Amino acid sequence: MSPDALEKIVPEVAVTVIASYGVWLQVRERELFMSYDDFPGLRNAPMGKVLNVREPTPGHLLWPDLDVVADMEINERLEQFSLKAV
């Protein structure tokens, strides 16, 4: 299989771990942690809905089944922002 063909089947965003304290994502070459404390909409969601994540625009994640939206920059530096993402 050619590298170009492989790129087409590997998702840009993938949930890699669903843990008791949050969700780990692989977003292109970056690894990102989404804490349930900061994103409570992911906490008790069915696995299939948590796995259905997209990046509709660069740097923004969307779980369409859960109505959860996250900004990657804010998530990586939550302690620097006065508002928490929900």
N, C-alpha and C positions, 0 to 999 in steps of 0.2 A: 504494500500500500504506500502510495506516495505521501510525503509530508503534507502537501496541500489537502489531500483527501482526509488525512487524519485530523487536521485542524477543523474540518467541517463537522466531524462527529464528536469532538471533545467540546463540552459546553464551556462557555466563557465564565459562568458562575456555577459552582457546585457545592452542596452541603457535604462536608467531609466527616463531621462528627456531630451527633446529637447527644448531649450529655445532660446530667441532672441540673447543671448550673448555667447552661447556655448552648449555643450552636457555633460550630467552627465552619467557616466557608473558605473555599479557594476561589478567588476572583482574579482571573488571569494568573499572573505570577505572584500575587499577594495572598497572604493568609490573614483572615479577619475573624475576630471573636465577637459574637453577639450575646451579651449577658442577658439572662431573663430579667434581671433587675432593671435593666435599661430598656428592654424590649419585651414587656410582659405578654404581648400578643402572640409570642412564639411559645410561651411556657407550656400550656396544656393543649396545644394544637395537635391534630393528628399528623403522624409522620409524613404522609403523602402531601399534606398542605405545606409543611415546613420545607420539604424537598422541592416544591414548586416555586423557585426563586428565579428572578430575572434581573437583568441590568438594562432597563429601557433607555437610559442615557448614561454616559460615562460618570461613574462615581455615585450613582443612585441605585439602590436595590429595592425591589418590589416583590412582595409576596401577594399576588393578586387574590388568592383564595382567602387570605387572612386580613386584607386591607392594612398591611404593615408596609411602611416605607422607611428606608434608612439612607442617610447620607454617609458615605464611607469616611469622609474627612471628619465629620462630627463624631462618628463612632470611635475613630482612632484617637480622638482627643476630647472625650466627653468631659473630663474634669476641667477643661478650659472654657467650656460653654456653660452659661447659666441655665439654659433650658435642656431638659432631657428629651431624647427622641422616644416616642411611644408608638 
